[in-house]
């Protein structure tokens, strides 16, 4: 009986990164701007929300709205509300 050749180990595929992980990659979470309805935000800003955590502004919408990608998904928030 011939000895069996060991099977070469298959390389493990790299874990797939989520959209949120890709969006925050290379950003310092410590530099996130605290979210406030009165604050002004720009596209690609890193923010921190008291309920949703860290997120990245992915779109600016009319009527002082912005779309933010958080770890648990997209949310539409209000910003720039003065007075």
N, CA, C and O atoms as CSV, one atom per row, in Angstrom:
chain,resi,resn,atom,element,x,y,z
A,1,UNK,N,N,0.828,-1.161,0.000
A,1,UNK,CA,C,0.000,0.000,0.000
A,1,UNK,C,C,0.889,1.247,0.000
A,1,UNK,O,O,1.837,1.350,0.779
A,2,UNK,N,N,0.565,2.189,-0.887
A,2,UNK,CA,C,1.346,3.403,-0.998
A,2,UNK,C,C,0.976,4.375,0.120
A,2,UNK,O,O,-0.197,4.516,0.464
A,3,UNK,N,N,1.968,5.035,0.677
A,3,UNK,CA,C,1.620,6.046,1.678
A,3,UNK,C,C,0.895,7.214,1.008
A,3,UNK,O,O,1.214,7.597,-0.118
A,4,UNK,N,N,-0.053,7.753,1.698
A,4,UNK,CA,C,-0.832,8.873,1.156
A,4,UNK,C,C,-0.032,10.161,1.242
A,4,UNK,O,O,0.645,10.445,2.230
A,5,UNK,N,N,-0.136,10.913,0.181
A,5,UNK,CA,C,0.504,12.219,0.178
A,5,UNK,C,C,-0.375,13.179,0.958
A,5,UNK,O,O,-1.597,13.184,0.809
A,6,UNK,N,N,0.248,13.976,1.776
A,6,UNK,CA,C,-0.580,14.967,2.478
A,6,UNK,C,C,-1.126,15.989,1.485
A,6,UNK,O,O,-0.441,16.397,0.547
A,7,UNK,N,N,-2.360,16.387,1.711
A,7,UNK,CA,C,-2.965,17.413,0.859
A,7,UNK,C,C,-2.355,18.764,1.206
A,7,UNK,O,O,-2.211,19.119,2.376
A,8,UNK,N,N,-2.001,19.509,0.164
A,8,UNK,CA,C,-1.487,20.850,0.473
A,8,UNK,C,C,-2.606,21.679,1.111
A,8,UNK,O,O,-3.768,21.599,0.712
A,9,UNK,N,N,-2.231,22.454,2.086
A,9,UNK,CA,C,-3.230,23.292,2.770
A,9,UNK,C,C,-3.709,24.371,1.822
A,9,UNK,O,O,-2.922,25.075,1.189
A,10,UNK,N,N,-5.002,24.478,1.747
A,10,UNK,CA,C,-5.587,25.539,0.943
A,10,UNK,C,C,-5.536,26.830,1.757
A,10,UNK,O,O,-5.906,26.842,2.931
A,11,UNK,N,N,-5.082,27.906,1.138
A,11,UNK,CA,C,-5.071,29.165,1.885
A,11,UNK,C,C,-6.499,29.582,2.216
A,11,UNK,O,O,-7.412,29.453,1.401
A,12,UNK,N,N,-6.661,30.078,3.421
A,12,UNK,CA,C,-7.974,30.544,3.839
A,12,UNK,C,C,-8.251,31.891,3.172
A,12,UNK,O,O,-7.390,32.770,3.151
A,13,UNK,N,N,-9.469,32.045,2.622
A,13,UNK,CA,C,-9.778,33.342,2.011
A,13,UNK,C,C,-9.822,34.423,3.092
A,13,UNK,O,O,-10.216,34.176,4.232
A,14,UNK,N,N,-9.412,35.612,2.701
A,14,UNK,CA,C,-9.456,36.730,3.653
A,14,UNK,C,C,-10.905,36.999,4.016
A,14,UNK,O,O,-11.787,36.919,3.161
A,15,UNK,N,N,-11.156,37.321,5.286
A,15,UNK,CA,C,-12.538,37.611,5.666
A,15,UNK,C,C,-13.061,38.806,4.876
A,15,UNK,O,O,-12.339,39.775,4.643
A,16,UNK,N,N,-14.304,38.724,4.475
A,16,UNK,CA,C,-14.922,39.798,3.706
A,16,UNK,C,C,-15.258,40.939,4.657
A,16,UNK,O,O,-15.886,40.728,5.695
A,17,UNK,N,N,-14.838,42.141,4.298
A,17,UNK,CA,C,-15.110,43.303,5.135
A,17,UNK,C,C,-16.485,43.862,4.802
A,17,UNK,O,O,-16.908,43.874,3.646
A,18,UNK,N,N,-17.165,44.321,5.831
A,18,UNK,CA,C,-18.481,44.931,5.635
A,18,UNK,C,C,-18.320,46.323,5.024
A,18,UNK,O,O,-17.222,46.880,5.009
A,19,UNK,N,N,-19.415,46.872,4.525
A,19,UNK,CA,C,-19.379,48.230,3.976
A,19,UNK,C,C,-18.900,49.218,5.038
A,19,UNK,O,O,-18.136,50.135,4.737
A,20,UNK,N,N,-19.350,49.029,6.288
A,20,UNK,CA,C,-18.955,49.926,7.375
A,20,UNK,C,C,-17.447,49.823,7.619
A,20,UNK,O,O,-16.772,50.842,7.770
A,21,UNK,N,N,-16.924,48.606,7.658
A,21,UNK,CA,C,-15.483,48.419,7.875
A,21,UNK,C,C,-14.672,49.093,6.772
A,21,UNK,O,O,-13.639,49.707,7.039
A,22,UNK,N,N,-15.140,48.976,5.543
A,22,UNK,CA,C,-14.445,49.616,4.425
A,22,UNK,C,C,-14.533,51.138,4.535
A,22,UNK,O,O,-13.572,51.842,4.224
A,23,UNK,N,N,-15.686,51.644,4.976
A,23,UNK,CA,C,-15.888,53.091,5.071
A,23,UNK,C,C,-15.008,53.723,6.150
A,23,UNK,O,O,-14.540,54.850,5.984
A,24,UNK,N,N,-14.781,53.008,7.250
A,24,UNK,CA,C,-13.980,53.584,8.342
A,24,UNK,C,C,-12.498,53.219,8.249
A,24,UNK,O,O,-11.683,53.709,9.030
A,25,UNK,N,N,-12.158,52.365,7.300
A,25,UNK,CA,C,-10.765,51.939,7.149
A,25,UNK,C,C,-9.851,53.145,6.935
A,25,UNK,O,O,-10.096,53.981,6.065
A,26,UNK,N,N,-8.809,53.216,7.735
A,26,UNK,CA,C,-7.856,54.303,7.619
A,26,UNK,C,C,-8.256,55.563,8.374
A,26,UNK,O,O,-7.498,56.532,8.401
A,27,UNK,N,N,-9.439,55.563,8.988
A,27,UNK,CA,C,-9.890,56.716,9.758
A,27,UNK,C,C,-9.670,56.436,11.242
A,27,UNK,O,O,-9.768,55.292,11.686
A,28,UNK,N,N,-9.376,57.473,11.994
A,28,UNK,CA,C,-9.198,57.330,13.431
A,28,UNK,C,C,-10.551,57.537,14.120
A,28,UNK,O,O,-11.117,58.628,14.060
A,29,UNK,N,N,-11.065,56.495,14.770
A,29,UNK,CA,C,-12.361,56.602,15.437
A,29,UNK,C,C,-12.331,57.663,16.532
A,29,UNK,O,O,-13.365,58.243,16.865
A,30,UNK,N,N,-11.154,57.916,17.089
A,30,UNK,CA,C,-11.026,58.929,18.139
A,30,UNK,C,C,-11.266,60.337,17.592
A,30,UNK,O,O,-11.588,61.250,18.353
A,31,UNK,N,N,-11.114,60.517,16.286
A,31,UNK,CA,C,-11.294,61.845,15.697
A,31,UNK,C,C,-12.729,62.100,15.226
A,31,UNK,O,O,-13.003,63.128,14.606
A,32,UNK,N,N,-13.633,61.183,15.513
A,32,UNK,CA,C,-15.022,61.323,15.070
A,32,UNK,C,C,-15.678,62.551,15.687
A,32,UNK,O,O,-15.465,62.855,16.861
A,33,UNK,N,N,-16.477,63.254,14.889
A,33,UNK,CA,C,-17.216,64.417,15.378
A,33,UNK,C,C,-18.475,63.939,16.099
A,33,UNK,O,O,-19.192,63.087,15.575
A,34,UNK,N,N,-18.757,64.465,17.281
A,34,UNK,CA,C,-19.987,64.078,17.971
A,34,UNK,C,C,-21.204,64.545,17.167
A,34,UNK,O,O,-21.227,65.672,16.673
A,35,UNK,N,N,-22.207,63.686,17.037
A,35,UNK,CA,C,-23.408,64.060,16.288
A,35,UNK,C,C,-24.281,64.999,17.103
A,35,UNK,O,O,-24.511,64.791,18.294
A,36,UNK,N,N,-24.750,66.018,16.444
A,36,UNK,CA,C,-25.734,66.946,16.997
A,36,UNK,C,C,-26.572,67.447,15.827
A,36,UNK,O,O,-26.045,67.662,14.735
A,37,UNK,N,N,-27.863,67.633,16.045
A,37,UNK,CA,C,-28.725,68.160,14.984
A,37,UNK,C,C,-28.289,69.559,14.559
A,37,UNK,O,O,-28.551,69.972,13.429
A,38,UNK,N,N,-27.628,70.288,15.449
A,38,UNK,CA,C,-27.192,71.654,15.141
A,38,UNK,C,C,-25.866,71.690,14.381
A,38,UNK,O,O,-25.564,72.680,13.715
A,39,UNK,N,N,-25.089,70.642,14.472
A,39,UNK,CA,C,-23.775,70.608,13.816
A,39,UNK,C,C,-23.933,70.458,12.306
A,39,UNK,O,O,-24.930,69.931,11.812
A,40,UNK,N,N,-22.915,70.938,11.588
A,40,UNK,CA,C,-22.858,70.787,10.129
A,40,UNK,C,C,-21.881,69.669,9.800
A,40,UNK,O,O,-20.796,69.599,10.377
A,41,UNK,N,N,-22.257,68.803,8.884
A,41,UNK,CA,C,-21.395,67.698,8.485
A,41,UNK,C,C,-21.196,67.721,6.977
A,41,UNK,O,O,-22.011,68.271,6.236
A,42,UNK,N,N,-20.103,67.115,6.538
A,42,UNK,CA,C,-19.771,67.036,5.119
A,42,UNK,C,C,-19.660,65.572,4.703
A,42,UNK,O,O,-19.558,64.675,5.539
A,43,UNK,N,N,-19.683,65.358,3.403
A,43,UNK,CA,C,-19.528,64.019,2.849
A,43,UNK,C,C,-18.232,63.404,3.352
A,43,UNK,O,O,-17.188,64.056,3.352
A,44,UNK,N,N,-18.299,62.162,3.775
A,44,UNK,CA,C,-17.155,61.375,4.242
A,44,UNK,C,C,-16.711,61.719,5.669
A,44,UNK,O,O,-15.706,61.191,6.143
A,45,UNK,N,N,-17.452,62.602,6.360
A,45,UNK,CA,C,-17.136,62.879,7.768
A,45,UNK,C,C,-17.361,61.626,8.609
A,45,UNK,O,O,-18.294,60.860,8.368
A,46,UNK,N,N,-16.506,61.436,9.583
A,46,UNK,CA,C,-16.663,60.367,10.563
A,46,UNK,C,C,-17.353,60.984,11.771
A,46,UNK,O,O,-16.870,61.966,12.335
A,47,UNK,N,N,-18.482,60.408,12.165
A,47,UNK,CA,C,-19.227,60.943,13.296
A,47,UNK,C,C,-19.432,59.855,14.342
A,47,UNK,O,O,-19.253,58.668,14.069
A,48,UNK,N,N,-19.812,60.280,15.547
A,48,UNK,CA,C,-20.174,59.328,16.584
A,48,UNK,C,C,-21.534,59.759,17.137
A,48,UNK,O,O,-21.718,60.906,17.545
A,49,UNK,N,N,-22.474,58.827,17.143
A,49,UNK,CA,C,-23.850,59.059,17.582
A,49,UNK,C,C,-24.049,58.357,18.915
A,49,UNK,O,O,-23.514,57.269,19.129
A,50,UNK,N,N,-24.808,58.963,19.806
A,50,UNK,CA,C,-24.978,58.409,21.154
A,50,UNK,C,C,-25.688,57.053,21.164
A,50,UNK,O,O,-25.506,56.278,22.103
A,51,UNK,N,N,-26.480,56.755,20.153
A,51,UNK,CA,C,-27.193,55.470,20.091
A,51,UNK,C,C,-26.582,54.525,19.062
A,51,UNK,O,O,-26.395,53.342,19.346
A,52,UNK,N,N,-26.267,55.032,17.869
A,52,UNK,CA,C,-25.829,54.188,16.755
A,52,UNK,C,C,-24.325,53.954,16.707
A,52,UNK,O,O,-23.867,53.058,15.998
A,53,UNK,N,N,-23.553,54.736,17.441
A,53,UNK,CA,C,-22.104,54.561,17.450
A,53,UNK,C,C,-21.430,55.328,16.332
A,53,UNK,O,O,-21.916,56.376,15.904
A,54,UNK,N,N,-20.312,54.806,15.861
A,54,UNK,CA,C,-19.532,55.473,14.820
A,54,UNK,C,C,-20.166,55.250,13.454
A,54,UNK,O,O,-20.688,54.176,13.156
A,55,UNK,N,N,-20.107,56.295,12.633
A,55,UNK,CA,C,-20.644,56.204,11.290
A,55,UNK,C,C,-19.916,57.149,10.357
A,55,UNK,O,O,-19.171,58.027,10.793
A,56,UNK,N,N,-20.144,56.956,9.065
A,56,UNK,CA,C,-19.522,57.777,8.031
A,56,UNK,C,C,-20.640,58.384,7.186
A,56,UNK,O,O,-21.551,57.684,6.746
A,57,UNK,N,N,-20.557,59.696,6.967
A,57,UNK,CA,C,-21.540,60.388,6.133
A,57,UNK,C,C,-21.333,59.940,4.689
A,57,UNK,O,O,-20.262,60.135,4.114
A,58,UNK,N,N,-22.374,59.336,4.109
A,58,UNK,CA,C,-22.264,58.799,2.750
A,58,UNK,C,C,-23.004,59.635,1.710
A,58,UNK,O,O,-22.736,59.515,0.514
A,59,UNK,N,N,-23.941,60.490,2.161
A,59,UNK,CA,C,-24.689,61.332,1.218
A,59,UNK,C,C,-25.284,62.517,1.959
A,59,UNK,O,O,-25.691,62.409,3.116
A,60,UNK,N,N,-25.327,63.642,1.273
A,60,UNK,CA,C,-26.015,64.826,1.772
A,60,UNK,C,C,-27.306,64.949,0.980
A,60,UNK,O,O,-27.299,64.867,-0.248
A,61,UNK,N,N,-28.406,65.145,1.684
A,61,UNK,CA,C,-29.715,65.208,1.048
A,61,UNK,C,C,-30.329,66.582,1.286
A,61,UNK,O,O,-29.887,67.314,2.171
A,62,UNK,N,N,-31.355,66.942,0.494
A,62,UNK,CA,C,-32.027,68.230,0.708
A,62,UNK,C,C,-32.656,68.299,2.104
A,62,UNK,O,O,-32.788,67.288,2.795
A,63,UNK,N,N,-33.031,69.494,2.491
A,63,UNK,CA,C,-33.719,69.736,3.763
A,63,UNK,C,C,-32.893,69.352,4.985
A,63,UNK,O,O,-33.425,68.818,5.958
A,64,UNK,N,N,-31.600,69.623,4.933
A,64,UNK,CA,C,-30.707,69.407,6.082
A,64,UNK,C,C,-30.659,67.947,6.536
A,64,UNK,O,O,-30.584,67.669,7.733
A,65,UNK,N,N,-30.702,67.036,5.598
A,65,UNK,CA,C,-30.619,65.608,5.935
A,65,UNK,C,C,-29.302,65.047,5.428
A,65,UNK,O,O,-28.739,65.524,4.442
A,66,UNK,N,N,-28.824,64.025,6.124
A,66,UNK,CA,C,-27.636,63.329,5.668
A,66,UNK,C,C,-27.806,61.839,5.904
A,66,UNK,O,O,-28.452,61.413,6.861
A,67,UNK,N,N,-27.220,61.063,5.019
A,67,UNK,CA,C,-27.254,59.612,5.138
A,67,UNK,C,C,-25.940,59.183,5.761
A,67,UNK,O,O,-24.865,59.593,5.323
A,68,UNK,N,N,-26.041,58.347,6.794
A,68,UNK,CA,C,-24.854,57.904,7.517
A,68,UNK,C,C,-24.839,56.378,7.555
A,68,UNK,O,O,-25.852,55.745,7.853
A,69,UNK,N,N,-23.695,55.804,7.254
A,69,UNK,CA,C,-23.514,54.356,7.356
A,69,UNK,C,C,-22.947,54.038,8.724
A,69,UNK,O,O,-21.817,54.406,9.044
A,70,UNK,N,N,-23.749,53.345,9.534
A,70,UNK,CA,C,-23.324,52.867,10.842
A,70,UNK,C,C,-23.066,51.373,10.731
A,70,UNK,O,O,-23.376,50.757,9.711
A,71,UNK,N,N,-22.501,50.796,11.773
A,71,UNK,CA,C,-22.197,49.361,11.783
A,71,UNK,C,C,-23.457,48.530,11.524
A,71,UNK,O,O,-23.401,47.481,10.882
A,72,UNK,N,N,-24.594,49.016,12.036
A,72,UNK,CA,C,-25.842,48.256,11.882
A,72,UNK,C,C,-26.677,48.714,10.690
A,72,UNK,O,O,-27.840,48.328,10.573
A,73,UNK,N,N,-26.110,49.525,9.810
A,73,UNK,CA,C,-26.823,49.906,8.592
A,73,UNK,C,C,-26.900,51.409,8.389
A,73,UNK,O,O,-26.326,52.187,9.151
A,74,UNK,N,N,-27.616,51.798,7.352
A,74,UNK,CA,C,-27.752,53.203,6.995
A,74,UNK,C,C,-28.870,53.865,7.796
A,74,UNK,O,O,-29.899,53.249,8.073
A,75,UNK,N,N,-28.655,55.123,8.161
A,75,UNK,CA,C,-29.659,55.944,8.842
A,75,UNK,C,C,-29.665,57.317,8.183
A,75,UNK,O,O,-28.632,57.789,7.708
A,76,UNK,N,N,-30.832,57.955,8.156
A,76,UNK,CA,C,-30.941,59.328,7.688
A,76,UNK,C,C,-31.119,60.199,8.923
A,76,UNK,O,O,-32.031,59.987,9.722
A,77,UNK,N,N,-30.230,61.187,9.068
A,77,UNK,CA,C,-30.240,62.069,10.225
A,77,UNK,C,C,-30.397,63.517,9.770
A,77,UNK,O,O,-30.125,63.855,8.618
A,78,UNK,N,N,-30.837,64.359,10.691
A,78,UNK,CA,C,-30.962,65.791,10.459
A,78,UNK,C,C,-29.654,66.461,10.891
A,78,UNK,O,O,-29.013,66.025,11.847
A,79,UNK,N,N,-29.267,67.523,10.181
A,79,UNK,CA,C,-28.098,68.299,10.621
A,79,UNK,C,C,-28.277,69.748,10.205
A,79,UNK,O,O,-29.115,70.070,9.363
A,80,UNK,N,N,-27.484,70.606,10.803
A,80,UNK,CA,C,-27.526,72.019,10.424
A,80,UNK,C,C,-28.782,72.743,10.850
A,80,UNK,O,O,-29.161,73.731,10.220
A,81,UNK,N,N,-29.441,72.283,11.903
A,81,UNK,CA,C,-30.664,72.925,12.395
A,81,UNK,C,C,-30.283,73.992,13.414
A,81,UNK,O,O,-29.967,73.677,14.562
A,82,UNK,N,N,-30.311,75.235,13.001
A,82,UNK,CA,C,-29.933,76.345,13.880
A,82,UNK,C,C,-31.186,76.964,14.486
A,82,UNK,O,O,-32.203,77.140,13.816
A,83,UNK,N,N,-31.085,77.287,15.774
A,83,UNK,CA,C,-32.149,78.000,16.464
A,83,UNK,C,C,-33.227,77.143,16.842
A,83,UNK,O,O,-34.202,77.603,17.435
